[in-house]
Amino acid sequence: MFQAFGNIFKVPELRSKVLFTLLIIFIYRVGAYIPTPGIDGMALARFFESISRTPGGTLFGIMGMFSGGALEKATIFALGIMPYISASIILQLLTVVIPHLEKLAKEGEEGRKKIIQYTRYGTVILSIIQTFFISLWLENPNAFNGTVIVPDPGWGFRLMTMLTLTTGTAFIMWLGEQIDQYGIGNGMSIIITSGIIASLPTALWQTWILLSPFDLARQQLSWWKFGLMCALFVITVVSVILITQGQRKIPVQYARQIRGHRMYGGQSTYLPLKVNQAGVIPIIFAQSVILFPATIAGFFPDAGALTSVARHLTMGTITYSIIYALLILFFTFFYTAITFNPIDVSENLQKYGGFVPGIRPGKNTAEYLDYIMTRIAASGAIFLAIIALLPSIISSPKVLNIPFLIASFFGGTGLLIIVGVVLDTMQQIESQLLMRHYEGFIKKGKLKSRR
């Protein structure tokens, strides 16, 4: 593996792509420290520090993770890439409902470019809406226990905040597209991952403080718990890799066709069905829905019934865990049904003379693929639910009783994103190395891109 990293810098084109990607990440991390005008950053940081001690959090916790901590510092990148993710998901769902978008999705490269352009417009619109409500939230001292975050509230501050944060999100979107064009890996995913990994040093420092190896009197984390954490982390990462890469291969046979004096087809191949077809989307959806009451209750401290509901949906409670798991199961099946259409797959196979051995083409093939995909999605949904609940279980006082920031690296959205992006980037680098006759990361076995 270390030899493969050395080989990266022996290929001029690949070296320039990797260095360009690192440069974009550096620019993004610098922007995460440039403050937004008109906000008392220190007071806001103290507020986020106070709510970070409780594992419950709100939607701002999710936004903070995707912004790499920029939201807590109220910087120009405070929104992060979250509006782009929301716009992409909304547009993907609308593709199934709106015929025009469905037609564009089937038009190849030109249709894809138009959908990307629509996603950009949607990102800007969502950013303007979100920044308006964020500016109102920042102006309200009641939302911060009486602390004044904005010394000079008013429309001047609101317009400045909307302009600054929306421009910051648009700039991040542009940075991601530059990685797609001139760098290596998926640009948006790499930016998100860099923001999540940015909290890793803080988590390691908290672990060191809890362990206190040179001051046993202050030690809050015993060595056997630390060893258990390390073993659990390795097991979790390996499990996520296996599920992320896992596929059910459906054999497909193509009939022989004679055209003129040539014979076409006749070969055997397979149709790969991913175990985790929905990726990390179900967890993001489930978190957004279940934390919505807590977020609204934060705007209105005396919300009565809403405050009671938010209290029962605090992370760590039985009610939260059950509803969270059920939401993940629902969104996994929902998103899989949106992204995988067995009827279209069956029609495409029949169009090119392909069939599943033992299954009649057409309706029977579609029903068979739907049956298989439902069973696969069920196992993937259960795994996602376990991974999503793992951080709250580990941080529970009855289990390991460690800070939630440390526990968040043992599962949940962050770990799934990190593992998925690292695997995807390694696959792209591996394919580049193999094309130039260099040995890749793995000599025995193979990544999915290695043939």
C-alpha positions in Angstrom: 0.0 0.0 0.0 2.8 2.4 0.9 4.4 1.6 -2.5 1.1 2.6 -4.2 1.2 6.0 -2.5 4.7 6.4 -3.7 3.6 5.5 -7.3 1.0 8.2 -7.2 3.7 10.8 -7.4 5.5 9.0 -10.2 2.7 9.6 -12.6 2.7 13.3 -13.6 -1.1 13.5 -14.4 -2.2 11.6 -11.3 0.3 13.7 -9.1 -1.2 16.9 -10.4 -4.7 15.7 -9.7 -3.9 14.7 -6.2 -2.1 18.0 -5.4 -4.9 20.0 -7.0 -7.5 18.2 -4.8 -5.3 18.9 -1.7 -5.1 22.5 -2.6 -8.9 22.8 -2.9 -9.3 21.2 0.5 -6.9 23.6 2.0 -8.8 26.6 0.5 -12.0 25.2 1.9 -10.6 24.7 5.4 -9.2 28.3 5.3 -12.7 29.6 4.4 -14.1 27.8 7.4 -12.3 30.2 9.7 -13.3 33.6 8.0 -16.0 35.1 10.2 -19.3 36.5 9.0 -19.8 40.2 9.7 -22.1 41.4 12.4 -22.0 38.3 14.7 -20.4 37.8 18.1 -18.5 34.6 17.2 -17.3 34.0 20.8 -20.8 34.1 22.2 -22.1 31.8 19.5 -19.2 29.4 20.1 -20.0 29.2 23.8 -23.7 28.4 22.9 -22.7 25.5 20.6 -20.2 24.3 23.2 -23.1 24.1 25.8 -25.4 22.2 23.5 -22.6 19.9 22.4 -22.4 18.4 25.9 -25.8 16.9 25.4 -26.1 14.1 22.7 -29.6 15.4 21.6 -28.7 18.3 19.4 -30.8 19.8 16.6 -30.7 20.1 12.9 -27.9 22.6 13.4 -25.8 19.6 14.7 -26.2 17.9 11.3 -25.5 21.2 9.5 -22.4 21.7 11.7 -21.1 18.3 10.8 -21.5 18.9 7.0 -19.9 22.3 7.3 -16.9 21.0 9.2 -17.6 23.1 12.3 -18.0 26.3 10.3 -21.5 26.8 11.6 -20.4 27.0 15.2 -17.9 29.7 14.3 -20.4 31.6 12.1 -18.0 31.8 9.2 -18.7 32.5 5.6 -18.9 28.7 5.0 -21.4 28.2 7.8 -24.0 26.5 5.6 -21.5 24.2 4.2 -22.6 22.0 1.3 -25.9 21.0 3.0 -28.1 23.1 0.6 -26.5 21.4 -2.4 -27.2 18.0 -0.9 -30.8 18.9 -0.2 -31.2 20.3 -3.7 -29.7 17.1 -5.3 -32.0 14.9 -3.3 -35.1 17.0 -4.0 -34.3 17.0 -7.7 -33.7 13.2 -7.7 -37.1 12.6 -6.1 -38.8 15.0 -8.5 -37.3 13.1 -11.5 -39.7 10.3 -10.7 -42.7 12.7 -10.5 -42.1 15.3 -13.2 -42.0 13.8 -16.8 -39.7 16.6 -18.1 -37.0 15.8 -15.5 -37.4 12.1 -16.2 -36.9 12.7 -19.9 -33.8 14.8 -19.2 -32.4 12.0 -17.0 -32.6 9.6 -20.0 -31.0 12.0 -22.5 -27.4 11.1 -21.5 -24.7 13.7 -21.0 -26.8 16.7 -22.2 -29.7 15.9 -19.9 -27.3 15.4 -17.0 -25.8 18.9 -17.6 -29.2 20.5 -17.5 -30.1 18.6 -14.3 -26.8 19.8 -12.7 -27.7 23.4 -13.7 -31.2 23.0 -12.1 -29.4 21.7 -9.0 -27.2 24.8 -8.8 -30.3 27.1 -9.0 -32.0 25.0 -6.3 -28.9 25.3 -4.1 -29.0 29.1 -4.3 -32.7 29.2 -3.6 -32.5 26.9 -0.6 -29.4 28.8 0.7 -31.4 32.1 0.5 -34.3 30.6 2.4 -32.1 29.0 5.0 -29.9 32.0 5.6 -33.0 34.2 6.1 -34.3 32.0 8.9 -30.8 31.6 10.4 -30.4 35.4 10.5 -33.7 35.6 12.4 -32.6 32.9 14.7 -29.3 34.7 15.4 -31.1 38.0 16.2 -33.3 36.3 18.8 -31.6 36.4 22.2 -34.3 34.1 23.7 -32.9 31.3 21.5 -29.5 31.7 23.2 -30.7 31.9 26.8 -30.7 35.7 26.8 -27.2 36.1 25.2 -27.0 38.7 22.5 -25.3 37.2 19.4 -26.0 40.0 17.0 -25.2 43.5 18.4 -26.9 45.4 15.6 -30.0 43.4 14.4 -32.2 44.5 11.5 -32.6 44.2 7.8 -29.0 45.3 7.2 -27.7 42.4 9.1 -30.2 40.0 7.5 -29.3 40.9 4.0 -25.6 40.9 4.7 -25.9 37.4 6.3 -28.0 36.1 3.4 -25.6 37.4 0.8 -22.4 36.2 2.7 -23.6 32.7 3.5 -25.3 32.1 0.1 -22.1 33.2 -1.7 -20.1 30.9 0.6 -22.2 27.9 -0.3 -22.0 28.8 -4.0 -18.2 29.0 -3.7 -18.0 25.6 -2.0 -20.2 24.2 -4.8 -17.7 25.7 -7.4 -14.8 24.2 -5.4 -16.4 20.7 -5.6 -16.9 21.0 -9.4 -13.3 22.0 -9.8 -12.3 18.8 -8.0 -14.6 16.8 -10.4 -13.0 18.4 -13.4 -9.3 18.7 -12.5 -8.8 16.6 -9.3 -9.4 13.1 -8.2 -12.6 11.7 -6.6 -16.1 13.1 -6.2 -15.7 16.8 -5.4 -18.7 17.3 -3.1 -18.1 14.1 -1.2 -14.4 15.0 -0.6 -15.4 18.4 0.7 -17.9 16.9 3.1 -15.4 14.3 4.3 -12.7 16.9 4.9 -15.2 18.8 7.1 -16.0 15.6 9.1 -12.4 14.6 9.5 -11.6 18.2 10.7 -13.2 17.3 14.0 -11.0 14.2 14.5 -8.1 16.0 16.3 -10.6 17.4 18.8 -12.1 13.9 19.4 -8.6 12.4 19.9 -7.7 15.2 22.3 -10.8 14.5 24.3 -9.9 10.8 24.4 -6.4 11.7 25.7 -7.9 13.9 28.4 -10.3 11.2 29.5 -7.6 8.6 29.5 -5.1 10.8 31.4 -2.2 8.2 31.3 0.1 10.4 33.4 -2.5 11.5 36.0 -4.5 8.5 37.2 -6.4 10.6 39.7 -8.1 12.5 36.8 -8.6 9.4 34.7 -12.2 9.1 33.5 -11.7 6.4 30.9 -10.2 3.0 32.0 -7.7 1.2 29.8 -10.0 -1.8 29.3 -12.7 0.6 27.9 -10.1 2.2 25.6 -9.1 -1.2 24.3 -12.8 -2.1 23.8 -13.3 1.2 21.9 -10.4 0.4 19.6 -11.6 -3.1 18.9 -15.1 -1.9 18.3 -13.9 0.8 16.0 -12.0 -1.7 13.8 -15.0 -4.1 13.7 -17.4 -1.2 12.8 -15.1 0.1 10.0 -14.6 -3.4 8.5 -18.4 -4.0 8.7 -19.1 -0.7 6.9 -16.6 -1.5 4.2 -18.1 -5.0 3.6 -21.7 -3.7 3.4 -20.7 -0.7 1.2 -18.9 -3.0 -1.2 -21.4 -5.8 -0.9 -23.3 -6.8 -4.1 -25.8 -9.5 -5.1 -24.8 -10.6 -8.6 -27.8 -11.7 -10.7 -26.6 -13.8 -13.7 -27.6 -12.5 -17.1 -27.3 -14.3 -20.4 -27.4 -12.5 -23.7 -28.9 -14.5 -26.7 -26.9 -14.9 -29.8 -28.0 -12.6 -32.7 -26.9 -13.0 -36.3 -26.6 -9.7 -38.2 -25.4 -10.2 -41.8 -22.4 -12.5 -41.6 -21.6 -11.7 -38.0 -22.8 -13.2 -34.7 -23.4 -10.9 -31.7 -24.2 -11.7 -28.1 -24.0 -15.1 -26.5 -21.9 -14.0 -23.5 -22.7 -14.4 -19.8 -22.5 -11.5 -17.4 -24.2 -10.4 -14.2 -26.3 -7.6 -12.9 -24.9 -6.1 -9.7 -27.4 -5.2 -7.0 -25.8 -3.2 -4.1 -26.7 -4.2 -0.6 -26.6 -0.6 0.5 -28.3 0.9 -2.5 -29.6 4.0 -0.7 -26.2 4.9 0.8 -26.2 7.4 3.7 -29.4 9.2 2.5 -31.8 7.3 4.8 -29.9 8.3 7.9 -29.8 12.0 6.8 -33.5 11.9 6.1 -34.3 10.2 9.4 -32.1 12.6 11.4 -33.8 15.6 9.7 -37.3 14.4 10.5 -36.7 13.3 14.1 -34.7 16.4 15.1 -37.1 18.8 13.5 -39.3 19.2 16.6 -36.2 19.9 18.7 -35.1 22.5 16.3 -38.5 24.3 16.2 -38.7 24.1 20.0 -35.3 25.9 20.1 -36.9 28.8 18.3 -39.9 28.8 20.6 -38.8 27.9 24.2 -42.4 28.0 25.5 -43.9 25.8 22.8 -45.9 23.6 25.2 -46.7 20.3 23.5 -43.9 20.7 21.0 -41.4 21.1 23.8 -42.7 17.9 25.4 -42.4 16.1 22.1 -38.8 17.4 21.6 -37.9 16.2 25.1 -39.1 12.7 24.4 -37.2 12.6 21.1 -33.9 13.4 22.7 -31.1 11.1 21.6 -30.6 8.3 24.0 -34.2 7.8 25.0 -36.1 4.6 24.0 -38.7 6.6 22.0 -35.9 8.2 20.0 -34.2 5.0 19.2 -37.3 3.2 18.1 -38.6 6.0 15.9 -35.2 6.7 14.5 -34.7 3.0 13.5 -38.2 2.8 11.9 -37.6 6.0 10.0 -34.3 4.6 8.6 -36.1 1.4 7.5 -38.8 3.4 5.8 -36.5 5.8 4.0 -34.2 3.0 2.9 -37.1 1.2 1.1 -38.4 4.5 -0.1 -35.1 5.7 -1.6 -34.3 2.3 -3.1 -37.7 2.2 -4.8 -36.9 5.7 -6.2 -33.4 4.9 -7.5 -34.0 1.3 -8.7 -36.8 0.6 -11.1 -37.0 -3.2 -11.8 -39.4 -2.5 -14.7 -36.9 -0.3 -16.5 -34.1 -2.7 -15.8 -36.2 -5.6 -17.2 -37.1 -3.6 -20.3 -33.5 -2.7 -21.0 -32.4 -6.3 -20.6 -35.1 -7.5 -23.0 -34.3 -4.7 -25.5 -30.6 -5.9 -25.8 -31.5 -9.6 -25.8 -30.6 -10.3 -22.2 -32.4 -12.5 -19.8 -32.0 -14.0 -16.3 -31.6 -17.8 -16.7 -34.7 -19.6 -15.6 -36.8 -16.4 -15.5 -39.1 -15.3 -18.4 -38.2 -11.8 -19.9 -40.5 -8.9 -19.2 -42.9 -8.9 -16.3 -41.6 -12.0 -14.6 -38.0 -10.6 -14.7 -39.2 -7.3 -13.2 -41.1 -9.2 -10.4 -38.0 -11.3 -9.7 -35.7 -8.3 -9.5 -38.1 -6.5 -7.2 -38.3 -9.6 -4.9 -34.5 -9.8 -4.7 -34.0 -6.1 -4.3 -36.6 -6.0 -1.4 -34.7 -8.7 0.5 -31.4 -7.0 -0.1 -32.7 -3.6 0.9 -34.1 -5.1 4.2 -30.7 -6.4 5.2 -29.1 -3.1 4.3 -31.7 -1.1 6.2 -31.2 -3.2 9.4 -27.4 -2.6 9.1 -27.9 1.2 8.6 -30.2 1.3 11.7 -27.6 -0.5 13.8 -24.7 1.8 12.6 -26.9 4.9 13.1 -27.8 4.0 16.7 -24.3 2.9 17.7 -22.9 6.4 18.7 -25.8 7.0 21.1 -25.4 3.5 22.6 -21.7 4.0 23.1 -22.1 7.5 24.6 -24.8 6.2 27.0 -23.8 6.5 30.7 -24.8 2.8 31.1 -22.3 1.7 28.5 -19.0 3.5 27.9 -20.1 7.0 28.9 -17.8 8.9 26.5 -18.5 12.3 24.8 -20.7 12.1 21.8 -18.1 13.7 19.6 -15.8 10.7 20.2 -18.7 8.2 19.9 -19.8 9.8 16.5 -16.7 8.2 14.9 -18.0 4.7 15.8 -21.0 4.9 13.5 -23.7 7.2 12.1 -23.6 9.5 9.1 -20.0 10.6 9.5 -18.4 7.1 9.4 -20.5 5.9 6.4 -19.5 9.0 4.4 -15.8 8.8 5.3 -15.6 5.1 4.4 -17.6 5.5 1.2 -15.6 8.5 0.0 -12.2 6.9 0.8 -13.2 3.7 -1.0 -14.4 5.6 -4.1 -11.2 7.7 -4.2 -9.0 4.7 -3.7 -10.8 3.0 -6.6 -10.2 5.9 -8.9 -6.5 6.1 -8.0 -6.2 2.4 -8.3 -7.6 2.4 -11.8 -5.3 5.3 -12.8 -2.2 3.4 -11.5 -3.2 0.1 -13.2 -3.7 1.9 -16.6 -0.1 3.0 -16.4 1.1 -0.4 -15.3 1.8 0.4 -11.7 0.8 -1.8 -8.8 -2.3 -0.6 -7.0 -3.2 -0.5 -3.3 -4.0 -4.2 -3.0 -1.8 -6.9 -4.6 -3.9 -9.9 -3.4 -7.6 -9.4 -4.0 -9.0 -6.4 -5.7 -11.1 -3.3 -5.3 -14.3 -3.1 -7.3 -12.6 -1.0 -10.0 -9.8 -3.6 -10.5 -10.6 -6.2 -13.2 
